[in-house]
């Protein structure tokens, strides 16, 4: 049967509704309920384990305070209410990556509730995505399928995992992408999660349904399908787009969408059935008998609030208000905390008067970012920390351009050498003899040589062909190897051409 055209489905009948679940592994030194080290990446399988995370009889869990504080810090940054009492529960299911046969999580009484994140929409407006809850749990191990065997690595089992759950407020793949991008930026600013999805540090599970406009008017939702363990924002966007069309086609033909868990096949660019969707009753939640209720005093929560950094939206607004910067540049520069810190240190060295911050932003988002991308295997701006260029050196380079010691094109070449050698810009300019030529006698000599060598063009210019001025300007710049001061050359060229 021929597929129903995607555009017609979406335009005429159905709208997509998405709620997001994000699992973020916390950057703590030890696991959630034991003292096993958390730096398990690259370690031999099953070497970061102990009786507690292996679920051996008699082993008793102890709550990781650093993980609790990281979750509270995240909740505050997401505008959540911090619960005075949170309770850990046993979530029962039997898979080889959970040797206890249950996961310790939070269910009825989570740590953080009722928050929101504001995202930017393509039309320039904003939208709030409500956060239903953010709670703590332990991560599972990892199943490794090899031929007819499944191997289990429990190094990750018991790592502190924060689950952030939104309300069903996301209305397109693009909104999902914007939300996840903003959330990852916030987590990195807080220092609680690396955001490295390819390493499994952040995993996304969208719950996707479609409904008609009439259902929306009545506040009704369609049957949701959960796509499990997506490890890239691109996969999230693609999975939502695919499921929107698939579910719409099912309903258009009179079928019923089944509540199931799906996986994402990156090669085929489609979702694939995994299993039927469990309900909360299937997990048989009950309070963890080996852990007391977690009590958060107002004083403790306020102490943690005091440690919050200036978050990206606030930082971007400050750049625009105090330094008159364009919003697009302010948003880009605050998208990674390492970039924002570099920029602010460079402004401190360069100056914030006039349009200096914007000029610096232009160089960073243009030339410096180009070098970052060229130096690394990914488009990750955190690599700014790996370049051997200091903020004060960046400021020194711009001062050379401002003083017309070098022009902008030469400045780009100097920056490339700075990125290779970590050298200050002034010695590079001196060694390469790249300083602009401003000596009038040198410029006059070059101009007269060009005019004498091009008598026909000179006659045509003086006969009224003004466009030949550009020809002479280019010839003189070439004669001075691009190091002549363009303004001084233009001034002297005009005077000598008119002087006859």
N, C-alpha and C positions, 0 to 999 in steps of 0.2 A: 504494500500500500504506500502510495507516495506521501512523503512528509508534508505536514501543514506548514506553510511559509512562516518563518519566525516573526518577521516584522508584522504580518497580519494578525498573528495570535496576540502579540503584545499590545498592538495599537487598538485592536477592536474589542478584546474581551478580558484578558488576564493581566494582573499585576503581580510582581514577585514580592514576597515578604521574607526577610532573613533575620534570624537571631544568631548571634555568634558566640561560640565558646572558644576561649583562648587559654591554652595551657602554657605557662611560662615557668621555666626552671629557675629557681632562685640561686643567686651567686653567693652561697655560703661555704665556709670552709669544710663543714661536715654535713652529714645527712640529716634527715628530718627528726629521727627518733633515736639515733645512735651516734657514735663518735667516728664512724668510718669516714675517711677523707672524701671530699666531693670532687677532687680533680682526677676523675676516672678516665677522661678522654685519652685514648691511645694506650691505656694500661691493658695488660693481658686479661682475658676474660676471667671473671669471678675472683679477682684479687682484692677488690675493695668491698669485702663482705665481712659480716660478723654474725653471731647467733641472733641478734635482734632483727637485722634486715633479711636474714634467711628464714625468719619465722620459727626458730627452734623452740621447743618447749622450755618454759621457765625464763625466757629472755624478756626483760621488761623495757618498754619504750620510755624515753625522756624527751620532752618537747624542746626543740631547738629555738632558743630565744631570738637569735638573729633572724631566723625565718619569719617568726611572728612579727618582729619589728619591720622587716622588709615589706610584709603584706599590709601592715597598718600604714606605712609610708605610702604605698601604692594607693590604698583606699583613700587617703587624704588627698593625694594628687588627682584622683578621679572623682573628687567631690562627694565621696561616700560618707555615710554615717557609720562610725565605728561602734560595734556592739560592745556593751559592757561585759557581756558573758558570751563566749563562743564554746561550742561543744564538739569534740571529735567523735566520729561515729565509724562503725565498721560497715563497709560496703562490700557485700559478699558476692564474689564470682570466682570461678575456678578456671584459671589459665596458667600455663607453666611459667609465665613471667611474674607471677605473684605467688611465691611459695607458701605464704600463710593461708591462701585461699580467700583472702579478703584484703581490701585496701582501706587504710585509715584515712578518712576524709572528714569533711564537715557537711552536714545535711540541713537539718532544721534550723540550726543556730550558727550561721556563718559569721566570719569576722567582720566583713564590710558589706554594707547594703545601700541601695538607693542612691547611686551616683550618676554621673553623666560625663560624656566627652563631647566636645564641640568640633565638628568637621567642616571643612570648606567645600562648597559645591561648585561645579563648573561655571554656573551663572554668577558667581561672586557672592552668593548668599551663604549663610551658615545653617547648620542643622545639629541639634542635640541628639546623640545616641545614648539612651539611658542604660546605666549599668545596674543590673538586677542584684548582683552579688559578686564579691571576690573572696574566695576562701582558700584555705590551706589543705593540702593533702600530700601523700607520698607518691612518688613516681613508681612506675613498674620497671621490671627488667626489659631485656630486648631479646626477641626471638629471631634467630638467624636460620633461614631455610636453606638447606644444602642437599640437593638431590632428594632422596627419600627420607632424609632426616631433618629434624628441627633441633637446633642447638640453642641453649639458653645462656645468656650472659647477664648476671645479676649485679654487675657493678653499678648500674643506674638505679636498681631497686632501692627504694627508701630515700631517694633524693627529694628535697623539698620542692613541691610543685604548687604554684599558685594558679587557680582556675578563675578566670574572669568571664562572667556570663552577661550578655546584653539582653535587653528586651528586644522584641521583634520589630525594631525601628528602622532597619536597613532596607532600602527599597530598590537597590540596583547593584550590579557587580562593582560599579565605580564607587558607590558609597561604601561598600565593604572594603575596597582597597584603601580609600581615604581614612576610614576608621582604623584599620590595622596599621597603616603607616603612622598615624598620629599616636596610637597606643604604643607602638614600638619605640618611637621617639621619647615618649614620657618614661618608659621603663629604663631606657638607656640613660636619660638624664638623672634618674634616681639612683642608678648604679645597682639595680636589683636583678637585672636580666641582660644578657648580652644581645638578645635579638637575633642571634645567629640561627636562622631557621634551618639552614642546610646541615647544621650539627644537632638538630633536634631540640635546641634550647627554647624554641617557641613553636607551638603546633596549634593549628586552627581547625575548628570543626563547625562549619556553617549548618544551621538548620533551615532548610529551604522549603517554602510552600508557595503556591500560587492561588489567587482568588479573583473573583469577578468584582466589578465596581459595586454591584448590589450587595455582595457579601461584605465588602469594605464599609459600605454605608451602615450596615447592621452591626459592625464590629466583629464580624466572623472571620475565621481563618480557614485556610485549606489544610489538608493533611501534610505534615512536615516530613521531610526526608533529611537525615543527617549524613553529611559526607565527612568521613573520619580522617584524622591525622594528615592534614594537608601541610606541606613543609615549604611552601612559597606563596607569596601574595599573588603571583601570577596564576598559580594553580587554584587559589580560592576564587579569583575573578572568573577563570575559565569554567570551574565546576558550577558556580552559580548560574552563569549564562547557559551552560548545557542543561542543567536541571530545570531551568525555567522553560526551555523549549520542550524538553521531554515530558514534563508534567502537563504542560499546556496541550500537547498533542494527545496525551492519554485522555484528558478531560474532554477535549474537542470531539473525540471519537466515541464518547459515552462511557469510557472506562472509569475506574476509581484508582487514585494514587494510593499505594500501600505505604504504611509507616515502617520504613526499613532503614538500616544503616548501609551506606554505599561507600566504596573506595573510589579513588581517582586514578585512571589509567593515563599517565602522561603521554605515552607514545600514541595511544589511540585517541586521545583528547575526548574521553567520555567517562561517565561514572559506571561502576560495575557493582553488582549486588554482593554484599558481604553476609549479612544476616538480618533477621527480623529485629526490630527495635525493642530494647528492653524498656520496661517501665520501672518506676521507683520501687514498686512492690517486688519486682524480680530480684532486686539487690538486697532485700530484707535488712534495711538499715536498723541499727540499734546503737545506743551510746557505747563508746569504747570503754570497757570496764577498767582498763589498766591506765587510763589517763584522766586526771581531774578536769573539771570545767576550766576553761581559760578565761581569767578575769582581767579585763583591761580597765584600769582606773583612768579618770579624766586627766589626771596629772601626767600619767605615762603617755597618753595619746598626745597631749599638748607638748611634751618634751620632744616627741618624734616630729610633730608638726614644725617645730622650731628648726629642725635639721633639713627641711625641704629646700632644694635649690630653687632658683628662679626658673620657672618652667618655660618651655619654648614659646607659647603664645604670649606670655607676659614679656619675655625678652624681645620678641619681634616687635611688639607694640612700642617698647621703649626705644628701639632703634629708629622706628618711624617718627616717634614724637620728639625725641631729644636730638636726633641727628638728621632728620628730614629725609630718611632713606625711602626708596620705593618698597612697597610691601613685598613684591615678588622676591627681591633680593634679601630683604630682612627674613622672610620665611625660609629661603634656601640656606642662609647662613646659620640659622638657629635650628635646622633640621637635625644636626648632629652636635652634641655638646662639645666635642673636640674642636670642631670647626668654629663654633661660636666663641670658645675660649681663645683660640688663635686670633680670631678677628678682633676681639676686644683688646688683647694685648698689643696687637699691631696698631689699633687706633690710639692706644695710650702712648705709643712711641711716635706715631706720625702726627697726631693732633686731631681734634674733633671740630675745629672751627671751619666755617664755610661748608663746602661740599666735599671735604676730605674723606669722611667716612664712606660716602657714595663712590668716590673715585677708587678708594681701596677695595670696596665691595666689587666694583667692576673688574678690577685686576684679579681678585680672588676667584670669583665665579667664572671668569673667563680663562685666563692664562694659568693660574695656579691649579684650578680643578682639572684642566687639560693635562697637566703634568702628573697629577695624582692618578687619573685614569690610565695614563700611559704607563705608569710605574707598576700598577697592580694588575691582578688577574680579574678583578671584579670592580664594579662601579660603586665602591664603598668609600665614602668620604672620610671615614675614620682613619684611612691611610694617610691623612695629613700628618699624623704623628710619626710616620715613617720617613717623611721627606726631611732631608738635612737643612731645611730652611727655618730659621727662627722668625718670630713675629717682628722683632726689631730690625732684622735684615730686610724683611719685606717693606717695612716703613722706609728704610734707608734707600732702597731702590726707587720708591716713588718720589722721594725727595730729589734724587738725581734727575728724574724726568721733569719734575716741577721746575727745577732750577735750569732746565734746558742744557744740562751737562750732557745728556743723551736724549734721543727722541724715543717715542713709544716703541717703534720697531726694534731699535737696539735694546731697549729695556726687556723685550721678550727674549732676546738672545742671551742677555745677561742672566735672566731668571732661569733659563735652561741650564746654564753652567752652575748657578747657585744650587740647583736641585741635584746636580751630579756630584759637586765637590763640597757643598756646605760652606763655601767661601763668601765673605762679604762682597757686596757689589762694587765698591770703590776700587779694590785691587784688580778685579776682573776688567773693569773699564780701562784702567791705566795699562794693564798688561797687553790687552788686545788693541789698544790705541783706538778706542771707540768713542771718545769724547767728541761732541759736536764742534765743528769748525765755525767760530764766530768772528774770526779775524777778517776785517773788511778787505785788507789787501789780498789775502788768499782767495777770498770769494770773488773779488773783482778780477783777479788773474784767471780764475776758472771761467767766469762769464765771458771775458774778452776772447779767450781761446775758443769757446763754443761759437760766439758770434762771428769770429773771423773764419771759422771752419765751415760755416753754413751761410754763405752770402745770399744764396737764392731765397732761403727761408726768411732771412733778415729783411730782404727787400719786399717780400710778400707781406710780412707782418707790418712793415712801415707803410705798405700800400693799403692797409685796412683789414688784413686777415688776423683779427685779434685772437682767434682760436689757436694760433701758433705759439702763443705765450706758454701754453701747457707743454708744447714740444721743447722749448728752450728750458723751462723749469726742470723737466725730466732729465735733459742732457746735463745740466749743471749738477743736479743731485747725483747722477751717475758718476760724473767726473770727481765729485768729492766723496765717492764711495758711500753715499747715504749719510755722511757724517756732517754735512753742512747744515747750519741752522736754517730751517725752511723759511722762517719769517724774515731773517736777514737776507737770505738769497732772493726772496720775492721782492723785498724792498729795493735791493741794489739792481736786480734785473730790470724792474720797472724804470728806474732812474737811467740806467745805461741804454736801454732800448729807446727811450724818449730823447736821450741826449744826442742821438745822431752820430 
